[in-house]
Amino acid sequence: MAKLFDDSLSLTFGALADPSRRAIMSLLQQDTSCSVSELAEHVSLQLPGATKHLDVLARAELIDRTKLGRVVSVTLTAAPLREARNWLAQYDAFWTGSLAKLQRHLERGR
C-alpha cells in the first residue's frame, strides 16, 4: 500500500481507521498504562500483530512506549487527538450553520 500522506493529521486518522487500534486506545484511556502483553490479550491479538498496531499508533504519536527491564509499557498521548478534534470542529461548525440555515428556510416556507 502506498503511503500518500506523512502529515500528522493523516497519520492520526490512518491510525484511528482500524478497529483494533481504536480498541487499544480505549483500553489505554481506561487504564493509563498497560504492558504490550496485556494489550494484546485484551484485544485478542498475537504479540506480533499487537506490536504492528502499536507501531502505527506510535508513528502517529498517539502512544508512548517505555521499557523497564523486559516489560514495555504503553501510555496514551492526547496532542494528536486535539489536532484532529480541532480539524473536525471546523466542519461541525459548517454543518451546524448549514442545518440552521435550512431550518430557517423551511420555517419561512410554512
ZAMARGU-4260 file (C-alpha; in steps of 0.2 Angstrom, whole numbers, plus 5000, padded with zeros to 4 digits):
<rodrens>
0) 5000/5000/5000 | 5007/5017/4995 | 5009/5030/5009 | 5002/5046/5001 | 5002/5057/5017
5) 5015/5059/5031 | 5007/5074/5039 | 5002/5072/5057 | 4983/5073/5054 | 4984/5060/5041
10) 4994/5048/5052 | 4981/5051/5066 | 4966/5047/5055 | 4975/5032/5047 | 4979/5025/5064
15) 4961/5028/5070 | 4954/5019/5055 | 4957/5002/5062 | 4946/4994/5075 | 4960/4985/5084
20) 4969/5001/5086 | 4954/5010/5092 | 4951/4996/5105 | 4969/4998/5111 | 4966/5016/5113
25) 4950/5013/5123 | 4959/5002/5134 | 4973/5014/5137 | 4960/5028/5141 | 4953/5017/5155
30) 4970/5010/5161 | 4983/5024/5159 | 4997/5012/5157 | 4997/4994/5150 | 5011/4982/5145
35) 5011/4976/5127 | 5006/4959/5133 | 4991/4965/5142 | 4985/4975/5127 | 4987/4960/5115
40) 4977/4949/5127 | 4963/4961/5129 | 4961/4964/5110 | 4963/4946/5106 | 4979/4948/5096
45) 4995/4938/5095 | 5010/4948/5101 | 5017/4952/5084 | 5001/4958/5077 | 4998/4969/5093
50) 5016/4976/5091 | 5012/4981/5072 | 4997/4990/5078 | 5007/4999/5092 | 5020/5004/5079
55) 5006/5013/5069 | 5000/5021/5084 | 5017/5027/5089 | 5021/5033/5072 | 5005/5044/5074
60) 5012/5049/5091 | 4995/5043/5099 | 5005/5032/5111 | 5021/5032/5121 | 5031/5017/5125
65) 5043/5015/5139 | 5054/4999/5143 | 5058/4994/5160 | 5068/4978/5160 | 5059/4966/5149
70) 5042/4975/5150 | 5036/4988/5138 | 5023/4999/5145 | 5011/5009/5133 | 5003/5025/5138
75) 4990/5036/5128 | 4995/5054/5122 | 4982/5067/5118 | 4991/5080/5107 | 4987/5072/5090
80) 4969/5069/5096 | 4967/5088/5100 | 4973/5092/5082 | 4960/5080/5075 | 4946/5087/5086
85) 4951/5105/5081 | 4951/5100/5062 | 4934/5091/5064 | 4927/5106/5074 | 4928/5117/5058
90) 4916/5105/5049 | 4905/5103/5064 | 4903/5122/5064 | 4900/5122/5045 | 4886/5108/5046
95) 4878/5116/5061 | 4877/5133/5052 | 4871/5125/5036 | 4857/5115/5046 | 4852/5131/5055
100) 4850/5140/5038 | 4840/5126/5031 | 4829/5126/5046 | 4826/5144/5045 | 4822/5142/5026
105) 4810/5128/5030 | 4801/5138/5043 | 4799/5153/5032 | 4791/5142/5019 | 4777/5136/5031
</rodrens>
